[in-house]
Amino acid sequence: ITALRIHRYGDPTQEPTTLGAIRDRDLTSEAVKKTVRAMVELKLMLQFHAIPVYAPQIARLAEEATGTTVIVDHMCRAGQGTEEQWQAVER
């Protein structure tokens, strides 16, 4: 295993999931932050497959992931976001 992929491309108005595959979790939750810290400790990469609306949350997690590689898969599926959201992806 070299990486963990977290999916977050569900409707942001829907409640995040808490069970099953790591899909549509609350990216601000302590559980996700704990996972990021574990990835850093294990020296594993962290990959996000998300839509642009979540770019700011991913950026905050990436700041906490110092020492590991953070991959933003598909450039946050930029075609699905607004211009403002895309600018957040670019930042």
KALIN-V944685 format. One line per field, one symbol per residue. phi: phi as a letter, one per 30 degrees, with the letter a starting at -180 (. if undefined). psi: psi as a letter, one per 20 degrees, with the letter a starting at -180 (. if undefined). burial: I if it has 9 or more other C-alpha atoms within 8 Angstrom, else O. Layout:
phi=???
psi=???
burial=???
This chain:
phi=.cabcccbbdeddddddbbiedbhdddcddddddddddddedhcdbbccbceecedddddddddcejbdcccdhhihedccdedddddddd
psi=pirppppnjrpiiqpqrirbqmpkroijqhgghhgghhgghilqqppporqhhjghghgghhhikpirpppnpklklhiirrgghhhhgh.
burial=OOOIIIIIOOOOOOOOOOOOOIIIIOIOOOOIIOOIIOIIOOOIIIIIIIIIOIIIIIOOIIOOIOOIOIOIIOOIIIOOIOOOIIOIIOO
